[in-house]
Structures are given as C-alpha cells and as structure tokens.
Amino acid sequence: GIVLRPGFIYGKRKVDGFEIPLDLVGEPVERILKAVENFTKPLSSLPASDLLLAPPVSVDDVASAVINGIADDDFFGVFTIDQIKEAAKNVRV
C-alpha cells in the first residue's frame, strides 16, 4: 500500500455547479518554487518550512501516482511530493 502526502493539489474543481480554476494559482506557484529551489533548500531545516515551501502538485500527477501505486508492486510506503511527481512520470504514456 501507499500513502500520498501531496500538500496543496491544484486542478479544476466544481462546487455547486461553478468551476474553480485552482490551476491558475497552483501551477504558477509550483513553477516559481521550482525556479527558486536552490535558494529555498537551505531553509528546509527550519520548523514548518515544509508547509510553507512545499510546491503544489497537479491533480493529474496525484492520480497518476495512485495508478502507478496500484499497478506496480514495487511502489509502497509514504510518498513525498517529489516521489509523487516521479511516480507520475513513470505512468505517463
């Protein structure tokens, strides 16, 4: 079995018939945090930095990681954000 710990998940969400485009916020934040990763890595030892500096994850990446976890017996344990993205890459066709 696997446990996914993605943090903020972005994508499109429907609430009461209205579509909320969380990807308009999540995707740019993910790209910005990826671009400044070299500057934020030293901050990872600070308390709560994992909550504040954790990049958002696409709902498609989370879904792909789940599929990979179901289909591949080699995947098990607790998945971090980086592991979720890596598992998602392995499933893409």
Secondary structure as the mmCIF struct_conf table of DSSP 4:
data_model
#
loop_
_struct_conf.conf_type_id
_struct_conf.id
_struct_conf.beg_label_comp_id
_struct_conf.beg_label_asym_id
_struct_conf.beg_label_seq_id
_struct_conf.end_label_comp_id
_struct_conf.end_label_asym_id
_struct_conf.end_label_seq_id
STRN STRN1 ILE A 2 LEU A 4
BEND BEND1 PHE A 8 PHE A 8
STRN STRN2 ILE A 9 TYR A 10
BEND BEND2 GLY A 11 GLY A 11
STRN STRN3 LYS A 12 VAL A 15
TURN_TY1_P TURN_TY1_P1 ASP A 16 GLY A 17
STRN STRN4 PHE A 18 PRO A 21
TURN_TY1_P TURN_TY1_P2 LEU A 22 LEU A 22
HELX_RH_AL_P HELX_RH_AL_P1 ASP A 23 ALA A 35
TURN_TY1_P TURN_TY1_P3 VAL A 36 VAL A 36
HELX_RH_AL_P HELX_RH_AL_P2 GLU A 37 THR A 40
HELX_RH_3T_P HELX_RH_3T_P1 LYS A 41 SER A 45
BEND BEND3 LEU A 46 LEU A 46
TURN_TY1_P TURN_TY1_P4 PRO A 47 ALA A 48
HELX_RH_AL_P HELX_RH_AL_P3 SER A 49 LEU A 52
BEND BEND4 LEU A 53 LEU A 53
HELX_LH_PP_P HELX_LH_PP_P1 ALA A 54 PRO A 56
STRN STRN5 VAL A 57 SER A 58
HELX_RH_AL_P HELX_RH_AL_P4 VAL A 59 ALA A 71
TURN_TY1_P TURN_TY1_P5 ASP A 73 ASP A 74
STRN STRN6 GLY A 77 PHE A 79
HELX_RH_AL_P HELX_RH_AL_P5 ILE A 81 VAL A 91
#
